[in-house]
Amino acid sequence: QVGAFIMKGLLSFISMSEI
């Protein structure tokens, strides 16, 4: 669960950075 949360956060961070 924690790993999934971290991956989700990382993906969101990448999405924001890409914009």
N, C-alpha and C positions, 0 to 999 in steps of 0.2 A: 504494500500500500504506500509506504513512504517513498519507495523507488518510483512508483507511478506518479506520485505527487511531484517529485523532483523533476521527472521527465516532462510532465505537463508544464511546470513552471519554466523549465529551460526552453521548451518549444515556444511558449508564449513570449519569453524574452527575445528569442531569435526573431519571432514575427514582428515585434515592436522595433527591433534594431533594423530589420529589413526595410521597414517603412521609411 
